[in-house]
């Protein structure tokens, strides 16, 4: 299960034991910051949805920023598109 924090800047899954941890978001700076870095350095404005594609990559839509974030399953490094 994945949750978005009320402030909208973190994506946090819960494991089978109920432990919650951050996999993306929580960075500091202007929204859209974090391109090319670790997912926990990403600065979201208002992520409105996320999905995993057939290759296991995570795709996040940051609606108020008009950004689409991609976290490849193999590298764990975010990239952002306008």
Secondary structure, DSSP 8 states (H G I E B T S, - for coil): -EEE-TTS-EEEEE-TT--EEEEEE---SSTTTTTTSBGGG---S-EEEEEE-TTS-EEEEETTTTEEEEE-TTT-BEEEE-
